[in-house]
Amino acid sequence: MPDQKPVVILGVFVADTAYRAARAPRMGETILGSDFKLGPGGKGSNQAVAAGRLGADVTFVTRLGRDPFADMARATWKDAGVKAAVIETPESYTGAAYIFIEETTGNNAIIVCPGAASMISPEDIDANAALIRSAGVFVTQLEQPVAAAQHALEIARQAGVTTILNPAPAATLPDRMFALSDYVTPNETEAGELTGMAVETVDDARRAADRLLAMGVGTVIVTLGEKGALLHAKGASEHVPAVSAGPVVETTGAGDAFNGGLAAALSHGLAPPEAVRFACAVAGISVTRPGTAPSMPSLAEVEALLRAGG
């Protein structure tokens, strides 16, 4: 890919603690589980890892406590080549998620405690304003407070930085946030919740994307799982098929892989259709592997898949 511009991502890190058992325990009861996994999570962190493994010059802005989960976060980012702009928060703790998986059905129940990341503030964004202004691409999601995300988008937009809002998890947003976003990247469910329209088909996605354009978004990219993604802007709409890399093992983190891949591609100056196809390839590889951050592919793997016509 051509020369790149820096990517800055604002978001959250949480340590995922996943427990598997036949059923959930009743209150006051202890049961034996069959499996346990501990790993890095958080949408923003996963997206930064994805972009970093693709060779992007990426910095991740967040808050952490001062504890073993913070050590895990830093080790994860170092391994992926991600630079960290961390506001240390010793009075709180690094975020964590409890994930119970019912082994007979695969259904899950989750408790997320964001910890220090819930304290990310507009003042934190001001402290990192020069970093955001220096970026070619800025990305945020909605796991940290909305006020901080909006302020960061304002700073990026004023500096002419390409802005990506991944509206996950879906939330009621100030109208201004849409107008600050060059790209908004909801999945089908999030597009439906943002627009009040059911999104099940590509044509449904187009109608919802039109609604988002009317709300001020520059370009809408609706991710459609096994159907790929819809790239939709004023006067242009293109359905980009999914890129298959093999049998699906786990879809958790596929959206983060897509957004990290999109940011990396745009930072290299790829045109939107090529950037979306690249992002589909990143997501296509990620779902063939277990885990979230560990599943993110390298640039060489993505380029090989695209050359092979996956």
Secondary structure, DSSP 8 states (H G I E B T S, - for coil): ------EEEE---EEEEEEEESS---TT-----SEEEEEEE-HHHHHHHHHHHTT--EEEEEEE-SSHHHHHHHHHHHHHT-EEEEEE-TTS-EEEEEEEEETTT--EEEEEEEEGGGG--HHHHHHTHHHHHT-SEEEE-SSS-HHHHHHHHHHHHHTT-EEEE---S-----HHHHHT-SEE--BHHHHHHHHT----SHHHHHHHHHHHHHTT-SEEEEE-GGG-EEEEETTEEEEE-----SS----TTHHHHHHHHHHHHHHTT--HHHHHHHHHHHHHHHTTSSSSGGG---HHHHHHHHHTT-
